[in-house]
Amino acid sequence: MATDYDAPRKSEEEISEDSIEELKSRRNDKNSGKVDEDEAEAAESFELPGADLSHEQLTVRVLPRQADEFTCAGCFLVKHRSQIAETRQGRDYCVDCV
């Protein structure tokens, strides 16, 4: 809901009077309790172009760990040896995890 910050402020008494009057008027309004579900239905039916990839198959060539790489014991990513920050109990940790 948009707020007009330039509008004159009301006192607490005026706000309570307005809110009671609004509640009384809404009591008689049959549509006041209804939730507008049109936006949710529209979002479900909206499909992005190229979003359906169910028929696609991802093919990635996986290489084994190279001699100049290590697996970090903290984040379990394979990184270059230059990224080793610390070795604890025979395990190597990268600069990001230390």
C-alpha positions in Angstrom: 0.0 0.0 0.0 1.4 3.4 -1.0 1.9 6.0 1.7 1.7 9.7 1.1 4.4 11.2 3.4 3.4 14.7 2.4 -0.2 14.3 3.7 -1.1 16.1 7.0 -0.8 13.9 10.1 -3.8 12.9 12.0 -4.1 12.8 15.8 -4.6 9.5 17.6 -8.2 10.4 18.3 -8.9 11.1 14.6 -7.2 7.8 13.6 -9.3 5.8 16.1 -12.5 7.4 14.9 -11.6 6.8 11.2 -10.7 3.2 11.9 -14.0 2.5 13.7 -16.0 4.0 10.9 -14.0 2.0 8.4 -14.6 -1.2 10.3 -18.3 -0.5 10.5 -18.5 0.1 6.7 -16.4 -3.0 6.0 -18.8 -5.1 8.1 -21.5 -4.6 5.5 -19.2 -5.0 2.5 -19.4 -8.7 1.4 -16.1 -8.5 -0.6 -13.9 -7.1 2.2 -12.8 -10.5 3.4 -12.0 -11.9 0.0 -8.4 -12.3 -1.1 -7.7 -11.4 -4.7 -6.2 -14.6 -6.1 -5.9 -13.4 -9.7 -2.3 -12.5 -9.3 -1.3 -15.9 -8.0 -3.2 -17.7 -10.8 -1.5 -15.4 -13.4 1.9 -16.1 -11.9 1.4 -19.9 -12.1 0.3 -19.8 -15.7 3.1 -17.5 -16.8 6.0 -19.4 -18.3 9.3 -17.9 -19.1 10.7 -18.5 -22.7 13.1 -21.4 -22.7 12.3 -22.4 -19.1 11.2 -26.0 -20.0 14.4 -27.9 -20.0 12.9 -31.3 -19.0 13.9 -32.8 -22.4 17.5 -31.5 -22.2 20.4 -33.6 -20.9 23.4 -32.0 -19.3 26.7 -33.3 -20.4 29.8 -32.2 -18.5 33.2 -33.6 -18.8 34.6 -34.4 -15.3 38.3 -34.4 -14.8 40.0 -36.1 -11.9 41.9 -34.0 -9.5 45.2 -32.9 -11.0 48.6 -33.1 -9.3 48.7 -29.3 -8.6 45.2 -29.3 -7.0 43.8 -30.3 -3.5 40.4 -30.8 -2.0 39.7 -28.4 0.8 38.6 -30.1 4.1 36.3 -27.2 4.9 34.3 -26.4 1.7 35.2 -29.6 -0.2 36.0 -27.7 -3.3 38.9 -28.7 -5.5 41.4 -25.8 -5.6 44.9 -25.0 -6.9 47.8 -25.7 -4.5 48.5 -21.9 -4.3 45.2 -21.6 -2.3 46.3 -23.8 0.6 46.3 -21.7 3.8 46.7 -24.2 6.5 47.2 -28.0 7.1 45.7 -29.4 10.2 45.8 -33.1 11.2 46.8 -34.0 7.6 44.0 -32.1 6.0 44.4 -29.1 3.8 42.2 -26.0 4.1 41.9 -23.2 1.6 42.3 -19.5 2.1 38.6 -18.9 2.2 37.9 -21.4 4.9 40.6 -20.4 7.3 
